[in-house]
Amino acid sequence: MTAETEGSASAARFRQDHHLGVQPLGDLAEVIEQATGIDVAVLDVGPDEHGLTMRDPARGTVFIGVARTRNPMRQRSTLAHELGHALFEDWVDNDRGGDWSDRSPAEIRADAFARHLLVPARGLREFITAGSTIGLSALSAVVQRFLVSPQIAAIALRQAGYLDEATKQEWMTLSARQLAARFGWTDQYQALQASSDRRRAPQRLLARAITGYVEGVLPAQAIATLRGISLETLVEELGEAGVTPAERPIAWADPAELPDVHVDLAALDEDLAAADDDSQETTAPRNDR
């Protein structure tokens, strides 16, 4: 079985197992977290970083991190790509050498998984009207509908038999921003950019942190730091949602409820009396005559 076939089959199985049908996936981070329990975060990283998948071997927990970016379609494909690595358990040995830019079979398989997850062949066929002309407007519609890059859309259209190879190669040079400007959905694209260019903490982690805040054991600043917003903004948001720390009155003890305590001072009295006797002997006047 080729890497392409493995990736395609796994993507179809993932959609089937989680009842996702063949329609476009909305908030991909939310889909991954709810379907798999994997924590997903959008992070501030370097310009050459796109995504990573990590696994804690002791606890078996998995974490996917992707970079903030003004390219929302790339962020979605990166999320899908990293999910493919997690499902295939492509765990990387941190001590492994080699060229990370090499397109290994595992990378090719994860690419195939991402394409077929984001643009399932059946969903594409249902979207495109039979007998319609496949021009740039159709490419734009696929990009807008499935929220993928023109590169992924062109490959999907080619694999479905809608394009020839030359047209696919030509369309792969375009950008989603160009198509949005040409076909009137720039406002939607800019909204997607604003969303993909924000930090985002894993939902389960935030939920636990907010619970700690409500119970009074975690300061609000910790949550603000997780979300990358100011303390004032966070407190205002939580307050408007009715989320405030629980007031826990201090339970003072009633004196009448305190137990009787017997203290034996006899030993102390003896010590004090002995000290007085020694003092008197030391200060008594002497008769030298």
C-alpha positions as CSV (number, residue, x, y, z in Angstrom):
1,M,0.0,0.0,0.0
2,T,1.4,3.4,-1.0
3,A,1.7,6.4,1.4
4,E,-1.1,8.1,-0.7
5,T,-3.4,5.2,-0.3
6,E,-2.7,4.8,3.4
7,G,-3.4,8.5,4.0
8,S,-6.6,8.5,2.0
9,A,-7.9,5.4,3.8
10,S,-7.1,6.7,7.2
11,A,-8.8,10.1,6.5
12,A,-12.0,8.3,5.3
13,R,-11.9,6.1,8.4
14,F,-11.5,9.1,10.7
15,R,-14.5,10.9,9.2
16,Q,-16.6,7.7,9.5
17,D,-15.5,6.8,13.0
18,H,-16.4,10.3,14.2
19,H,-19.6,10.8,12.2
20,L,-18.2,13.7,10.2
21,G,-19.8,12.8,6.9
22,V,-18.2,14.3,3.8
23,Q,-19.0,18.0,4.4
24,P,-16.3,20.6,5.1
25,L,-14.9,20.7,8.6
26,G,-15.3,23.9,10.5
27,D,-13.1,24.7,13.5
28,L,-10.5,22.0,12.9
29,A,-8.8,22.4,16.3
30,E,-12.2,21.9,18.0
31,V,-12.9,18.8,15.8
32,I,-9.5,17.3,16.8
33,E,-9.9,18.0,20.5
34,Q,-13.5,16.6,20.7
35,A,-12.9,13.6,18.5
36,T,-9.6,12.4,19.8
37,G,-8.9,14.1,23.2
38,I,-5.6,15.5,21.8
39,D,-4.7,18.9,23.1
40,V,-4.3,21.5,20.4
41,A,-2.6,24.9,20.8
42,V,-1.9,27.8,18.5
43,L,1.5,29.2,19.5
44,D,3.9,32.1,19.0
45,V,6.9,30.5,17.2
46,G,9.6,31.3,14.7
47,P,8.8,32.2,11.1
48,D,10.0,28.9,9.8
49,E,8.0,26.8,12.2
50,H,4.5,25.4,11.2
51,G,3.5,22.6,13.4
52,L,4.6,19.7,15.7
53,T,3.2,16.7,17.4
54,M,4.5,15.5,20.8
55,R,3.7,12.5,23.0
56,D,4.4,12.0,26.7
57,P,5.4,8.3,26.8
58,A,4.8,8.2,30.5
59,R,1.2,9.3,30.4
60,G,0.4,8.5,26.8
61,T,-0.9,12.1,26.2
62,V,-0.5,13.8,22.8
63,F,-0.1,17.5,22.1
64,I,-0.4,19.2,18.7
65,G,1.0,22.7,18.3
66,V,0.7,25.0,15.3
67,A,2.0,28.4,14.6
68,R,0.1,31.7,14.5
69,T,-0.1,32.8,10.9
70,R,-1.8,35.2,8.5
71,N,-2.3,32.2,6.2
72,P,-5.4,30.4,7.6
73,M,-5.5,27.7,4.9
74,R,-1.9,26.7,5.7
75,Q,-2.7,26.5,9.4
76,R,-5.6,24.2,8.7
77,S,-3.6,21.9,6.5
78,T,-0.8,21.8,9.1
79,L,-3.3,20.8,11.8
80,A,-4.6,18.0,9.6
81,H,-1.1,17.0,8.7
82,E,-0.1,16.7,12.4
83,L,-3.3,14.8,13.2
84,G,-2.2,12.3,10.6
85,H,1.2,11.9,12.4
86,A,-0.7,11.3,15.7
87,L,-3.1,8.7,14.2
88,F,-0.2,6.9,12.5
89,E,1.9,7.2,15.7
90,D,4.8,8.8,13.9
91,W,6.6,9.6,17.1
92,V,10.0,11.1,16.6
93,D,13.1,10.3,18.5
94,N,14.5,13.7,19.6
95,D,18.0,12.3,19.3
96,R,17.5,11.2,15.7
97,G,19.8,12.9,13.2
98,G,19.1,13.6,9.6
99,D,17.6,16.3,7.3
100,W,14.2,17.4,8.6
101,S,13.4,18.7,5.1
102,D,13.5,15.2,3.6
103,R,10.0,14.1,2.4
104,S,10.0,10.7,4.2
105,P,7.2,8.2,3.6
106,A,5.6,9.3,6.9
107,E,5.5,12.9,5.7
108,I,4.0,12.0,2.4
109,R,1.4,9.9,4.1
110,A,0.5,12.7,6.5
111,D,0.2,15.1,3.5
112,A,-2.2,12.7,1.9
113,F,-4.2,12.3,5.1
114,A,-4.6,16.0,5.4
115,R,-5.7,16.5,1.8
116,H,-8.3,13.7,1.9
117,L,-9.5,14.7,5.4
118,L,-10.1,18.4,4.3
119,V,-11.4,17.6,0.8
120,P,-13.0,14.2,0.7
121,A,-13.5,13.0,-2.9
122,R,-17.2,12.3,-2.4
123,G,-17.8,15.7,-0.8
124,L,-16.0,17.3,-3.7
125,R,-18.2,15.4,-6.3
126,E,-21.4,16.4,-4.4
127,F,-20.3,20.0,-4.4
128,I,-19.4,20.4,-8.0
129,T,-22.4,20.4,-10.3
130,A,-22.3,17.7,-12.9
131,G,-21.4,19.1,-16.3
132,S,-20.3,22.5,-15.0
133,T,-17.2,24.2,-16.4
134,I,-14.2,23.9,-14.2
135,G,-12.6,27.3,-14.3
136,L,-10.9,29.6,-11.8
137,S,-14.3,30.4,-10.3
138,A,-14.8,26.7,-9.5
139,L,-11.3,26.6,-7.9
140,S,-12.2,29.6,-5.8
141,A,-15.4,28.0,-4.8
142,V,-13.7,24.8,-3.7
143,V,-11.1,26.8,-1.7
144,Q,-13.8,28.9,0.0
145,R,-16.0,25.9,0.6
146,F,-13.5,23.5,2.1
147,L,-11.1,26.2,3.5
148,V,-8.0,24.8,1.9
149,S,-5.2,26.2,-0.2
150,P,-5.4,26.4,-4.0
151,Q,-2.6,23.8,-4.0
152,I,-4.7,21.3,-2.1
153,A,-7.9,22.2,-4.0
154,A,-6.1,21.8,-7.4
155,I,-4.6,18.4,-6.4
156,A,-8.1,17.2,-5.2
157,L,-9.7,18.4,-8.5
158,R,-7.0,16.6,-10.5
159,Q,-7.4,13.4,-8.6
160,A,-11.1,13.5,-9.1
161,G,-10.6,13.8,-12.8
162,Y,-11.8,17.4,-13.2
163,L,-8.4,18.9,-14.3
164,D,-5.5,18.0,-16.5
165,E,-2.0,18.0,-15.2
166,A,-1.0,21.3,-16.8
167,T,-4.0,23.2,-15.4
168,K,-3.3,21.7,-11.9
169,Q,0.3,23.0,-12.0
170,E,-0.8,26.4,-13.2
171,W,-3.5,26.8,-10.4
172,M,-1.0,25.6,-7.8
173,T,0.8,28.9,-8.2
174,L,-2.2,30.9,-6.9
175,S,-3.0,32.0,-3.4
176,A,-6.2,32.0,-1.4
177,R,-5.9,35.7,-1.0
178,Q,-5.8,36.3,-4.7
179,L,-8.8,34.1,-5.3
180,A,-10.7,35.9,-2.5
181,A,-10.0,39.3,-4.0
182,R,-10.9,38.2,-7.5
183,F,-14.2,36.4,-6.6
184,G,-15.5,38.7,-3.8
185,W,-14.9,36.9,-0.5
186,T,-12.1,39.0,0.9
187,D,-14.1,39.9,4.0
188,Q,-14.4,36.2,4.8
189,Y,-10.7,35.6,4.2
190,Q,-9.7,38.5,6.4
191,A,-11.9,37.1,9.2
192,L,-10.2,33.8,8.8
193,Q,-6.8,35.6,9.0
194,A,-7.8,37.3,12.2
195,S,-8.7,33.9,13.7
196,S,-5.6,32.0,12.6
197,D,-3.3,34.8,13.8
198,R,-4.4,34.5,17.5
199,R,-2.9,32.4,20.2
200,R,-5.1,29.6,21.4
201,A,-4.6,27.4,24.4
202,P,-5.9,23.8,24.6
203,Q,-9.6,23.8,25.6
204,R,-9.3,21.1,28.3
205,L,-6.4,23.0,29.9
206,L,-8.3,26.2,29.9
207,A,-11.4,24.5,31.3
208,R,-9.4,23.1,34.2
209,A,-7.7,26.5,34.8
210,I,-11.1,28.2,34.9
211,T,-12.3,25.7,37.4
212,G,-9.3,26.4,39.6
213,Y,-10.1,30.1,39.3
214,V,-13.7,29.5,40.4
215,E,-12.5,27.4,43.3
216,G,-10.1,30.2,44.4
217,V,-7.0,28.1,44.0
218,L,-5.7,29.7,40.7
219,P,-5.2,33.4,40.1
220,A,-6.8,35.0,37.1
221,Q,-3.4,36.1,35.8
222,A,-2.5,32.4,35.0
223,I,-5.5,32.1,32.7
224,A,-4.7,35.5,31.1
225,T,-1.2,34.3,30.4
226,L,-2.5,31.1,28.9
227,R,-4.7,33.0,26.5
228,G,-2.2,35.8,25.8
229,I,-4.6,38.6,26.8
230,S,-4.5,41.2,29.6
231,L,-5.7,40.5,33.1
232,E,-8.3,43.2,32.8
233,T,-9.7,41.8,29.6
234,L,-9.9,38.3,31.1
235,V,-11.6,39.4,34.3
236,E,-14.1,41.5,32.3
237,E,-14.9,38.5,30.0
238,L,-15.4,36.1,32.8
239,G,-17.4,38.5,34.8
240,E,-19.8,39.2,31.9
241,A,-20.2,35.4,31.6
242,G,-21.0,35.1,35.3
243,V,-17.7,33.3,36.1
244,T,-16.4,34.6,39.4
245,P,-14.4,33.1,42.3
246,A,-16.5,31.5,44.9
247,E,-16.6,33.4,48.2
248,R,-15.6,31.1,51.0
249,P,-16.3,32.6,54.5
250,I,-13.7,31.9,57.2
251,A,-15.2,29.6,59.8
252,W,-14.2,31.0,63.2
253,A,-14.5,28.7,66.2
254,D,-17.0,29.5,68.9
255,P,-15.1,29.8,72.3
256,A,-17.9,27.7,73.9
257,E,-17.0,24.8,71.6
258,L,-13.3,24.8,72.5
259,P,-12.3,21.9,74.8
260,D,-11.2,22.4,78.4
261,V,-7.5,22.3,78.8
262,H,-5.9,21.4,82.2
263,V,-2.5,23.0,82.7
264,D,-0.4,21.7,85.7
265,L,1.8,24.6,86.9
266,A,3.2,22.9,90.0
267,A,6.6,22.3,88.4
268,L,6.8,25.9,87.3
269,D,6.0,27.1,90.8
270,E,8.7,25.0,92.2
271,D,11.3,26.3,89.8
272,L,10.3,29.9,90.5
273,A,10.5,29.3,94.3
274,A,14.0,27.8,93.9
275,A,15.1,30.8,91.9
276,D,13.9,33.2,94.6
277,D,15.8,31.2,97.3
278,D,19.0,31.4,95.3
279,S,18.6,35.1,94.8
280,Q,18.1,35.8,98.5
281,E,21.3,33.9,99.4
282,T,23.3,35.8,96.9
283,T,22.1,39.3,98.0
284,A,22.2,38.7,101.9
285,P,24.6,41.3,103.6
286,R,27.9,40.0,105.0
287,N,29.3,40.7,108.5
288,D,33.1,41.1,108.2
289,R,33.7,42.2,111.8
